[in-house]
Amino acid sequence: MTDTQIVISPVSGKVDLNAFIDLPYRLNRSDPAWVPPIRSEVAELLNPQKNPFFKHADVQLFLARRGDQVVGRISAHIDHLAIAQPAEQGMGPGTGNWGLFEAECQETATALIARAEEWLRQQGMNRVLAPISMSVWEEPGLQVMGHNHPPTVLMGQDPAHYQGWIEGMGYTKAKSLMTYELDITKEFPPLIQRIIKSGERNERIQIREVALKNFAAEAKTILGILNDAWSDNWGFVPFSDAEISYASKKLKPLVRKDLIRIAEYDGEPVAFMITLPDVNEPIKAIGGKLLPFGWAKMLWWLRKPKVRSVRVPLMGVVKRLQSSRMASQLAFMLIEYIRRSSVENYGATRGEIGWILEDNQGMNAIAEALQTVLNREYLLYDKSL
């Protein structure tokens, strides 16, 4: 370590932004489990003209330099939809966030986090919940388990030593977010099969595929269910109309009609399950680079993806049914139908469900009934400012 002072400065201009985007590729290239993101996707995430998160959030990016070398980065942000939520649900008034955190050493980490905290205080925040990169719907939490295997689509990968650096700054656990994996080539236990067959005999229940030709409307239906189903959950922040449109556009290349299903009861959409083929597998194979040949390889893969893994990032049942037996029945039916499609049509052998809050009793009970195995854990921390 040299004696050169670490300087933290706000990102200003294209050169700084490119340095902010480029840093993780250098710091994480020695990690065999790290999946380099497609650079253009990261640039779009950070573009206020393209990412609707900026419509309801204040964001400041920071770079750490030691001399001429960029050695760290962090974002500090305030999501105004989040601070409008009830405080008992985890967000609430006065709560700011930081994320997109990368640091070459502990000294850099300490300086970056302190600068993010200072910015949040200057904006009137009195508490920080972190890391969140940048919306809670994107990559919340610091990975503390499962470092030895690559993350699936839309999941983060963090160096194990970040945990000690962050906790050394006075951060304490707020919540644990978990993901579970299972062998989807095997049928579910007999009890689950009986529950599914019972649902199939109920003429009031229909499990249908999404209509790709009208996916924007389907996405609005799904996210409408999500906003209702998750509204009482810890950490919930509603999707805005702009984010619904944006999410449907971004996910459309990965959407397969048999992997995203909606459950209807008496003709009314009441539950859904989104499953995505693990696009991280081909992204890792091309090193996150679309040029010169990666673009052609990705297009070929997207035409008919074959994967080892599929991931369930989101599912939900409308609030009025959540305390009923039907909630779990619909969930098991959705999971089983998509399990079959994943194996038969995409060659998948492994499923991943999550993230799931540690105290989400309903979803954790479903994970246990399916005989899943905990494979990754992320921690969200909080600290008073």
N, C-alpha and C positions, 0 to 999 in steps of 0.2 A: 504494500500500500504506500503510495506517495503522500507527501505532505501538501500537495496541491489542494486547495480549498474546493469543496463542492458548492456549486452555485445553482440555485433553483430559480427558474424563470418561466413566466407564462409562455405558452406556445403562441408565436406571432408569425404569420406568414407561411408560405408554402414550404420553405426549407425546414422550418421547425416541425411543421405537420408531417412532412416526409420522415424526419428523424424519429418522431413519435411513433409512426406506423412501423418503421423499420427495426426499431430496437429489439422487440421480442424474437425476431428471427436470429439475431446474434446471440442473445442471452440463453435461448432455449435449444439451440441447434444440437447440443450434445446429449439432450434427453431423448432416448429412443422412443419414448411414448408420446412425445409432443407432436401434435398435428399442426403444421404451419397453415394458418388461415390464408385464403385467397386474398391477396393484397387489395384488390379493387373492392371487395366486400367490406374490409376494414375501413377503407377510405369513405365508402358510402355511409357506414355507421357514424362516422365523425363529421359528416357533411350536414350542416343545419338546413340546407336547401332540399335535402333528400330524406333525411330521417325525421319522422314526425315527432319523435321524442323531444326534440328541441322546441316544439311548439308549446310544450307545457313544462319545460325545464330550463334552468340556468346552468350552464356548463363552463368550466374553466379547465383547460389542460395545462399541465406543467411538465417541464423537462429538467432533469438534473444533469449537470456537466461537471466534469473534473478536467480543467483545462479545455482542450478542444474536443474531448471525448464525451459523447452522450452515455451516461451510466445509469439512468433511471427515468421513469415516467410515472405519472399519476393523473387521474381526472378527479376533480371535485365538482359535485353537482347537487342541485336542489330540484327535486321533482315536485311540482306544485300539486299534482294529483295525489302524490303520496302524503304530503303534509296536510292535505284536506281530509285524510282518513282519521278515524278514531284512534287516539293514542294507545288504547288497550290492544289494538290489532297490530302493533309493532312499528308502524310508521308514525304519522301524526305530526301536529304542529311542532316546529323547531327542530325537526330531524333532517339533517343533510347526509350526504353519502360521498364516499370516494371509491374509485375502482380503476380498472385498466392499469393495474399496478405491476410494475416491473422494476427490479433494482439489482445492481451488480454486487452490492455488499450491504451489510447491516447499517453502516454509517449513512449510506445513500438512502436506504429505506426509512430510517429515522427522520432524515431531513425532509424527504418527500411527504411523509405522512403528517409531520408537523406543519408543513406549508399548506397542505390541503385543509387541515384543521383550522389554521389561521384564516384561510379564505372563507370557510364556512362560518366562523365566528363573525367575520366582517359583514357577512350577509344576514346576520341576526340569528343564526342557528345555535342551539344550546346542547345538541346531542348529535352524534354521528353513528350511523348504522352502515357497516362496511365489511368486506368489499362488495360492491354491486357494480357491474360493468355493462351498460350504464343503467338500464331499466331492470327492475326486478324480474321482468319476463325474459331477460337475455341470459347473463351469466352471473347469478347471485352466489355469494359465498366463496370461501377459500377452501380449496381441496386439501383435506387432511388424511385421506385414506384412498387407496387404489392407484397409487402412483406408478405401479409396475405394468400397466396396460393402457393403451391409447383410449382417449375419451371418444364416445360416440357423438353423433351430430348434435350441435348446439350445446355441448358441454365443455367446461374449461379444464385446463391442466396446469397446475401450479407446482413449483418446486417445493419440496417438503420443508426446507429451512425457512420459508416465509412465515410459517406458523409461529415459530419462536420470535421472529423479528416483530411481528404484529402484536403478539401478546406482551412482548417486552415494552411496548408503548402504552400499556395500561388497558388494553382491550380485553373484554371478557365475553364469553359466549352468550349470544342472544338466542340462537336457534341452530339446530342441526338439520341439514337437508340431505336426504339419503337416496341412493339409487339401488335397485335390486336387479339381479340378472337371473335368467332361468333358461333351461334347455327346452326350446320350443318344439323339438322333434318328438317329444314324449307327450302323450295325452295327460290331461289333468287328472287328479285323484277322482275316484268314483263318486264321491259326494258332490264335487263340482259338476261332474257330468250329469248327475241327476237334476241338479238345479237348472242347468242349461236346457235339458230336455223338457223340464216342466215349463220353462219359459216359451219354448218352441210350440208347445201345445196351447198356449194362451193366444187366442186370435186377436186380442187387443194389442199385442206387442208385435212390432215389426222392426227388424234390424236391416237397414238399407245402406248401400254404398252411396258415396257422394256423387253428384252429377258434375262431371268435369266441365261440360259445356256451360254450366251456370255456377262456376266455382266461387265467384265473388259473392253471390247470394248465399251459397252454402257456407262460406266462411263467416258471413254476417250472422247466420243462424247459429253456427257453432260457438262463436265468440259471445253471442247473446246468452247462450246457455252458460258459458264459462263465467261471464260477469255475474250471473245470478248464483251459480253453484259455488263460486269461490268467495262471494262477497263478505262472508263472515270469517274467512280464513286469516290467520296471522300473516302480515306482510302484503295483503291484497292491495293492488292498485288497479283501478278499472282501465280497460282498453278504451281509448278514444276512437271515434269513428275513423279518423285519419289513420290511426294505427291498425285498425281492422283492415282497411283497404290496403295498406302497405304490407301487412303480414300476408294477406292472401296473394299479393303479387310476388313477394319474395319466396314464398313456399311453393308456388305453383309448379316450378320445375321438378320438385321432389314429390308432388302429390300423385298418389296412385289410388284410383277409386276404390279398390278393394282393401286398402290399408287405412282409410279414413271412413268411419262409419257413424251413422246417426241412428239412435234408437227412438222410435215413435211409440206413443201410447195413446190409443184412440185417435191416431192421426196427428198427434201433437209431438213435435220434437222435444224430448225430455232428457236425453243423454247423448254423449258423443265420446269418441276415442280417436285421437290422432296418432298415427304410427308413421314413422319416416324410415326409409331405407338408409343405412348408415353411409352417408356421402363422405364421411371422414376417411373411409377406406380408399376410395380413388384419389381423394385430395392428398392423403399422405403419400400415395404412390407417385404423384406428380410433384411432390414437394411444395404444394401450394402455388405453383407457377403455371399460369395458363399459357404462357408463351415460352418456346415457339410451338410445342406440340401438345401441351397440356389441355388446351381448349378443345382440340379434336378428340382427345381421349375422354374428356368429361362429357362432351356431346354424345359420343358413342355409348358411354355408360348410362347416361340419362335416358337414352332410347329404350333400353331394357336392362335395368339394374339387376345385377346379381351380387348378393352381399352375404357376409357371415352373420351380421347383426342387424336388427331393427330396434328402434327406440320408440317408446311411448312417452313423449314429453308432456302431453296434456290429455286429461279426460275429466269428465264431470257429469253429475246428475243434478237436475234442477233442485233447488232448496226444499221445495215442498215434499219431495219424495225421499229426501236423504235419511230420514229416520225410519223408513219402511224397509221391509224385506226386499221389495222390488229394486231398490237401489243396488244392492249387491248382485241380485239376479241379472239386471241389465248389464252391470259391469262384467260379470263372468261371461255373458253371451257375447258382448263386444270383443272381449279378449280372445275368446275361443274362435270366433269367426275370423278375426284378423290373424290369429296364430296359424290357422289352416292356410290362409292365403300367403302368409309370409314364407312358409315352408314350401308349398306347392308351386308358387309362381315366382319366387325370388331366391330360392335356394337357401334361405336363412336357417341357421341352426340355433341361434342365440337371440333372446329378447332382453331388453333392458327397460325397466319401468322407473320413471323418476325425472325430476327429483320429487321426493315426498317429505313433508314436514315430519319431524320425529314424533309429534303428538297428534298427527292426523290418524286417529284410531281406525276409522273406516278403511282408508287406503292401506294402512299397515296390516290390518286384519286380512284384507284381500291378498296382499303380498305373501303373508304367512300361509294362507290357505292354498296358494299356488305353489308352495314349497320353493320359493325364491331364495336367493342368497344375497346378502348385503355385499356390494362390490365397490361402492364409492361413497364417500361422505364429504360434505362441504359444510363449513361453519360460517355463520353470520355473526359478526361481533358488534357490540355497541360500547360507547364511551361517552361520558358527559363532557361537554366542552366548557 
